[in-house]
Amino acid sequence: MPGEMLHGQGVLALLSACLRGGSADGPALRVAVGRGVLCAFFGLGAVCLPQGAALAQVTSNILINPKVPDYMVPYQERSVPEQGDGDWAALGIRAGSFRVSPTASVGQSITSNAYATAKGTAAAFETIEADVKAQSEWARHSLALDAYRRIDFYVGHKDRKEDEWSLKASGDIDVTDADQISLDADLNRVVFNTLTSSDVTTTGAIVSMVYDHQAIGATRTFGAGRLLVQGERYHVNFLAKGLLPAASRTYRDHDIYQASVQGEYSFAPSFMVFSRFNYVKTDFGSTVSVSGSTQNSEGVRLIVGARKTIPGLGRATVAVAYSRRTHASPAFGPVSGLSAQARVEVFLSALTTIKGEIGNRIADTQLISTAATRDKYVQIGVDHALLRNFKLGADSRIVWQKGLIGSDPSKFLSIGFRGDYLASRRFVIAGRVSYTSRTYPQSVNRPGIKELTGGLTLTYRI
């Protein structure tokens, strides 16, 4: 629900995100940290939440992408994903003072494990997807609207139909040249697959939910620095008619409240520092619970980090954090500790980017499963533009995960390949293949779960 959790473009993964980004899975696949968020939150190796607002991040990821001051932008190098579609980008439709960008997609995919269980049930599924975005083109202030719908039809498995949608609105009010107020609201229905999210310790199962999110924030820009403050609320409602109701009892409806303060400063176009403080309160409405993952809790986290760029070669981002969470029940003690992550991006050329990342962190403020875990992971990916309109990518990730309150240790593995061919401004053909697995090395009673999936998607854009 909340990637880079519940990251950026999903709830995760959650959250929107997030699907064409660093994840091995794409829109053609039954992944699903839904899009809502998904670049939205859990994901891309973490869980993704919808990141409409400047600070929307209830996630285990501590690597922040600070905003470069406008006058330093011309000196920045961009990775292949950051370069966008260039001359093949859709232009949209002018409607008054708004630019409207509709897209429609159809896809055909197959999976070796439609229900994300140890047994594994192969199936083919068709995907229909539609998205309409509207962005204002005002000289001051801004307003963005987004309506999204996706349906997956599983051949021969009527109970496996997935239906996701989201409605979003976000706006910025320019109080002065240096001061800005941001407002965000969204309503989402997502389907969450615990197999394809490395941040979840539960058994493989499909979980459906509806959640709403509101945020208000303020930004102050001063020279080469920025200061942001934000308040957020999430209400998560798990749907009773889940595909596997027994697994859904692992979760309970709850509210999440978050206050954030973030500071950034660019000493030069090649060197930036950042810091963020989060306070998060999770409310299940009762202190009586059967597990630590459904306990009322309060948590704080302090992140500090830096990003260094070497012109013509690449850039590196590092961050360390301290987090502490306390539970309402005395049966569950506080969870605290240090986290560290590092990411390196190497620009072999304007058409090839290699990205590697390592981390040892506490997943301390999850949206879906709030049980804290210690994650040690390593991942590597490559993006290559064979032609400016033909982009290829590959990603791999291994996570060793241990629950800090109960829960068996597990190992998560994902490998994915993807390709996007922009036939024109209007048509895009995308292909995805991925393999994911979760095993429990120290448990003889919990069998491993794995899935191989792939497919093709045709997208029409205006």
C-alpha atoms as one frame of an Amber mdcrd trajectory, in Angstrom:
protein
   0.000   0.000   0.000   1.190   1.428   0.336   7.380   0.055  -2.269   9.398
   2.480  -2.442   6.727   1.066  -0.098   3.630   1.521   0.245   6.808   3.999
  -3.552   6.267   6.570  -6.533   4.867   5.533  -8.837   2.144   1.144  -5.226
  -0.518   0.006  -1.627   1.697  -0.620  -1.632   3.819  -0.775  -4.255   1.367
  -0.065  -2.950   1.327   1.481  -4.562   1.429   3.027  -8.439   3.858   2.571
  -9.049   5.505   1.745  -9.429   4.886  -0.986 -11.822   7.182   0.054 -14.601
   9.961   0.968 -12.269  12.552  -1.061 -10.455  10.308  -4.017  -9.941  10.684
  -7.151 -11.951   6.969  -7.184 -12.533   5.035  -4.991 -14.954   1.519  -3.986
 -15.873   1.060  -7.154 -17.870   1.679  -9.335 -14.874  -0.488 -10.405 -11.981
   1.669  -8.852  -9.445   0.159  -7.182  -7.326   0.913  -4.687  -5.277  -1.575
  -2.868  -7.153  -0.878   0.319  -8.769  -2.437   2.418  -6.318   0.015   3.258
  -4.679   2.110   0.762  -5.476   4.521   3.392  -6.949   2.551   3.753  -4.445
   4.471   1.891  -1.550   5.571  -1.641  -0.833   7.780  -2.140  -3.588  10.350
  -2.216  -5.933  11.813  -4.296  -3.512   9.792  -2.800  -0.826   6.193  -2.051
  -0.493   4.832   0.918  -2.232   2.198   3.489  -1.205   0.783   6.168  -3.376
   3.149   8.971  -3.357   1.064  11.854  -4.506   2.297  14.089  -1.742   5.796
  15.325  -1.231   6.550  13.103   1.734   4.093  10.238   1.382   6.276   7.431
   2.619   5.236   4.882   5.179   7.820   2.460   3.975  10.840   0.477   4.979
  12.997   2.214   2.382  15.280   4.948   3.681  16.876   6.056   0.397  15.332
   9.428  -0.432  15.399  11.020  -3.891  15.881  14.705  -3.078  14.741  17.408
  -5.486  17.534  19.166  -7.303  17.255  22.992  -7.289  15.959  24.245 -10.638
  19.152  26.075 -11.554  21.161  22.863 -11.050  18.940  20.657 -13.221  20.911
  21.261 -16.464  23.995  19.793 -14.787  22.336  16.527 -13.833  22.843  13.250
 -15.670  19.808  11.009 -16.076  19.487   7.250 -16.005  17.684   5.441 -18.828
  14.375   5.273 -16.874  14.650   8.971 -16.003  15.030   9.948 -19.655  11.388
   9.133 -20.347   9.943   8.491 -23.793  11.516  11.485 -25.515  10.194  11.990
 -29.051   7.829   9.031 -28.572   6.020  10.526 -25.572   2.240  10.833 -25.858
   1.093  14.443 -26.211  -2.336  14.215 -24.602  -5.375  16.350 -25.405  -5.763
  20.020 -24.612  -9.012  20.639 -22.717  -9.228  24.242 -21.627  -6.331  24.842
 -19.250  -5.809  21.090 -18.676  -3.783  18.496 -20.521  -5.733  15.199 -20.533
  -3.802  11.958 -21.115  -5.941   8.826 -21.598  -4.416   5.349 -21.989  -5.972
   1.933 -22.569  -4.234  -1.450 -22.427  -5.046  -5.072 -23.148  -2.784  -7.914
 -22.107  -2.430 -11.682 -22.247  -0.390 -13.439 -19.560   0.221 -16.821 -17.979
   1.222 -17.816 -14.451   2.362 -21.036 -12.822   0.744 -20.154  -9.473  -2.549
 -18.303  -9.796  -3.389 -18.549  -6.076   0.110 -17.963  -4.643   0.085 -21.256
  -2.731   2.626 -24.019  -2.186   0.693 -26.349  -4.495   0.666 -24.028  -7.499
  -2.141 -23.775 -10.055  -1.255 -22.742 -13.616  -3.575 -20.354 -15.428  -3.838
 -17.862 -18.256  -5.359 -14.455 -17.639  -6.402 -11.458 -19.690  -5.944  -7.892
 -18.503  -7.950  -4.787 -19.377  -6.566  -1.513 -18.074  -7.631   2.119 -18.461
  -6.176   5.298 -17.034  -7.151   8.952 -17.517  -4.938  11.710 -16.162  -5.596
  15.435 -16.255  -2.922  17.989 -15.406  -3.495  21.716 -15.177  -1.289  24.069
 -17.193  -1.732  27.162 -15.079   1.061  29.689 -14.624   0.694  29.354 -10.834
  -0.764  26.605  -8.707  -1.499  23.143 -10.093  -4.148  20.441  -9.994  -3.781
  16.818 -11.087  -6.609  14.281 -11.394  -6.324  10.561 -12.097  -8.885   7.780
 -12.606  -7.558   4.241 -12.994  -9.182   0.817 -13.499  -7.702  -2.631 -14.088
  -9.384  -6.037 -14.333  -7.695  -9.429 -14.651  -9.822 -12.331 -15.933  -8.399
 -15.777 -15.115  -9.407 -18.430 -17.645 -11.219 -21.287 -15.898 -10.938 -19.642
 -12.460 -13.899 -17.333 -11.917 -13.040 -16.835  -8.246  -9.610 -15.501  -9.208
 -10.859 -12.383 -10.972  -9.019  -9.247  -9.824 -10.565  -5.796  -9.942  -8.509
  -2.768  -8.989  -9.253   0.934  -9.232  -8.133   4.264  -7.864  -9.312   7.869
  -7.847  -6.774  10.557  -7.026  -6.561  14.307  -6.773  -3.553  16.396  -5.842
  -2.911  20.092  -5.937  -0.274  22.680  -5.118  -0.946  26.248  -4.041   1.914
  28.698  -4.592   1.643  31.052  -1.632   4.856  32.830  -2.642   7.768  32.034
  -4.931   9.362  30.160  -2.035   6.344  28.760  -0.180   3.937  26.088  -1.379
   1.044  24.169   0.137   0.157  20.709  -1.197  -3.109  18.784  -0.806  -3.637
  15.135  -1.739  -6.538  12.693  -1.521  -7.137   9.284  -3.046  -9.442   6.290
  -2.787  -8.168   2.891  -3.879  -9.157  -0.739  -4.232  -6.123  -2.989  -4.582
  -5.238  -6.665  -4.563  -2.114  -7.581  -2.648  -0.072 -10.701  -3.352   2.135
 -11.556  -0.403   4.352 -13.750  -2.553   5.503 -10.916  -4.791   6.270  -8.473
  -1.989   9.555  -9.003  -0.221   8.450  -6.945   2.778   5.787  -9.334   4.038
   6.388 -12.356   6.239   2.982 -14.025   5.951   2.299 -17.116   3.866   1.520
 -16.725   0.190  -2.029 -15.478  -0.195  -4.099 -12.990  -2.124  -5.584 -10.186
  -0.033  -8.034  -7.498  -1.205  -8.551  -4.126   0.424  -9.956  -0.640   0.006
  -8.056   2.260   1.511  -8.318   6.006   1.453  -5.569   8.518   2.013  -5.441
  12.249   2.720  -2.415  14.480   3.112  -1.602  18.134   3.604   1.885  19.548
   3.438   3.936  22.705   3.130   7.248  23.336   1.374   9.708  26.174   1.864
  12.487  26.638  -0.712  15.542  28.678   0.190  18.449  28.885  -2.232  19.826
  25.370  -2.649  17.696  23.902   0.143  14.148  22.759   0.850  12.165  22.121
   4.010   8.982  20.036   3.864   6.409  19.193   6.531   3.403  16.932   6.041
   0.559  15.232   7.862  -1.194  12.114   6.525  -3.977   9.699   7.331  -4.673
   6.250   5.867  -7.716   4.097   6.549  -7.276   0.465   5.493 -10.352  -1.746
   5.092  -9.758  -5.407   4.261 -12.489  -6.966   2.161 -14.307  -9.967   3.654
 -14.729 -11.664   0.278 -11.049 -12.339  -0.226  -9.873 -15.212  -2.374  -8.444
 -16.890   0.696 -10.567 -15.673   3.645  -8.563 -17.656   6.194  -5.435 -15.739
   5.292  -7.286 -12.421   5.451  -7.800 -12.940   9.193  -4.092 -12.239   9.556
  -4.988  -8.600   9.020  -7.474  -6.204  10.567  -8.879  -2.866   9.461  -6.856
   0.006  10.855  -5.923   3.672  10.594  -2.441   5.065  10.139  -1.472   8.619
  11.053   1.864  10.081  10.055   3.686  13.374  10.583   6.886  14.027   8.622
   9.584  16.673   8.410  12.177  16.535   5.632  15.148  18.730   4.829  17.384
  18.762   1.745  20.423  20.810   0.754  22.554  20.805  -2.407  26.125  21.950
  -1.804  26.776  21.502  -5.533  25.041  19.840  -8.497  27.034  16.705  -7.653
  26.508  16.558  -3.871  23.297  16.652  -1.826  22.371  15.773   1.746  18.951
  14.944   3.169  17.236  14.109   6.432  13.743  13.046   7.417  11.903  12.498
  10.692   8.732  10.369  10.777   6.209   9.833  13.536   3.667   7.094  12.779
   0.716   5.881  14.835  -1.151   2.711  13.895  -4.642   2.289  15.375  -6.558
  -0.991  15.145  -9.286   0.342  17.410  -8.465  -2.076  20.225  -5.495  -3.162
  22.311  -6.735  -6.759  22.268  -5.058  -8.707  19.491  -3.881 -12.189  18.673
  -0.529 -11.162  17.214   2.095  -8.459  17.180   1.191  -7.573  13.597  -2.239
  -6.302  14.678  -1.204  -4.311  17.733  -1.778  -0.608  18.207   1.646   1.009
  18.034   3.582   4.234  17.830   6.869   4.626  16.040   9.512   7.200  15.193
  12.305   7.134  12.650  15.178   9.478  11.846  16.927   9.219   8.468  20.116
  10.974   7.342  21.831  10.457   4.019  23.647  11.889   1.044  23.842  11.559
  -2.729  27.086  12.003  -4.652  27.403  12.196  -8.432  30.584  11.651 -10.430
  30.011  13.303 -13.833  30.254  10.884 -16.712  30.364   7.846 -14.443  27.419
   7.546 -12.085  26.051   8.400  -8.653  25.746   6.868  -5.222  23.129   7.356
  -2.504  23.644   6.215   1.089  21.439   6.527   4.166  21.325   5.394   7.775
  18.335   5.470  10.083  17.288   4.768  13.629  13.739   3.614  14.322  11.829
   2.641  17.445   8.295   1.335  17.810   6.331   0.615  20.976   3.165  -1.508
  21.228   0.051  -0.923  23.285   0.139  -4.395  24.815   2.819  -5.090  27.450
   3.122  -8.576  25.942   5.023  -7.051  23.029   8.142  -5.115  23.863   9.562
  -2.199  21.875  11.358  -2.801  18.593  14.289  -0.546  17.789  17.535  -0.540
  15.882  19.674   0.908  13.122  19.146   0.529   9.379  21.484   1.230   6.466
  21.096   1.205   2.689  23.303   2.082  -0.273  22.509   2.424  -3.980  24.945
   2.842  -6.857  23.947   3.801 -10.399  26.550   3.461 -13.143  25.986   5.290
 -16.444  27.879   3.130 -18.932  26.480   5.363 -21.655  23.453   7.526 -22.348
  21.664   4.324 -23.331  22.756   1.949 -20.548  22.357   2.229 -16.775  23.329
  -0.382 -14.183  21.918  -0.100 -10.665  22.962  -2.024  -7.574  21.638  -1.790
  -4.033  22.345  -3.389  -0.658  20.664  -2.925   2.684  20.266  -4.093   6.254
  17.179  -2.515   7.717  14.214  -2.757  10.028  10.924  -2.673   8.129   9.378
  -0.632  10.890   6.268   1.096   9.566   4.452  -1.179   7.147   0.919  -0.539
   5.973  -0.271  -4.059   5.325   1.503  -6.111   7.938   2.837  -3.920  10.706
   5.023  -6.614  12.248   8.616  -5.411  12.253  11.175  -7.472  10.352  14.923
  -7.343   9.883  15.671  -7.397   6.154  19.092  -8.022   4.633  19.035  -7.748
   0.865  20.999  -7.257  -2.300  19.669  -6.369  -5.742  20.991  -5.462  -9.177
  19.330  -4.240 -12.342  20.167  -2.968 -15.789  18.257  -0.706 -18.179  19.319
  -0.515 -21.812  17.792   1.438 -24.667  18.580  -0.777 -27.639  17.029   2.019
 -29.653  15.620   5.220 -28.263  12.172   3.666 -28.628  13.081   0.075 -27.673
  14.017  -0.318 -24.010  15.099  -3.506 -22.263  15.563  -4.187 -18.575  16.450
  -6.920 -16.099  16.239  -7.022 -12.296  17.178  -9.522  -9.604  16.741  -9.360
  -5.831  17.423 -11.562  -2.819  16.062 -10.755   0.647  16.800 -12.598   3.880
  13.997 -11.679   6.252  13.482 -12.388   9.942  10.495 -11.306  11.986  11.447
  -9.437  15.163   8.230 -10.551  16.857   7.675 -14.233  16.108   7.455 -15.240
  12.433   9.726 -17.762  10.722  12.813 -16.488   8.863  12.331 -16.530   5.113
  14.267 -16.013   1.914  12.727 -14.075  -0.963  14.065 -14.250  -4.520  12.920
 -12.444  -7.652  14.283 -12.317 -11.194  12.624 -10.398 -13.997  13.100  -9.343
 -17.606  11.125  -6.668 -19.436  10.978  -4.901 -22.762   9.053  -1.886 -24.079
   8.751  -1.012 -27.744   7.311   2.415 -28.519   5.931   1.874 -32.004   4.749
   5.495 -32.087   3.458   8.151 -29.741   0.195   6.214 -29.617   1.180   2.530
 -29.384   3.414   0.706 -26.894   4.093  -3.032 -26.830   5.429  -4.329 -23.500
   6.612  -7.787 -22.498   7.414  -9.145 -19.029   8.775 -12.405 -17.604   9.479
 -12.913 -13.904  10.196 -15.610 -11.356   9.553 -15.153  -7.628   9.915 -17.514
  -4.692   9.716 -17.489  -0.904  11.256 -20.258   1.191  11.494 -20.892   4.945
  14.904 -22.532   5.532  14.408 -23.099   9.264  10.846 -24.420   9.128   9.838
 -27.973   8.231   6.123 -27.126   8.332   6.056 -24.221   5.901   6.619 -25.247
   2.281   8.170 -22.848  -0.183   6.069 -20.868  -2.646   7.147 -19.974  -6.161
   5.721 -18.471  -9.324   6.775 -18.043 -12.931   4.721 -15.526 -14.879   4.922
 -13.541 -18.090   2.892 -11.834 -20.750   2.447  -9.175 -23.417   0.557  -5.898
 -23.196  -0.558  -3.508 -25.956  -1.175   0.065 -24.844  -2.878   2.865 -26.766
  -2.092   6.393 -25.647  -3.381   9.770 -26.680
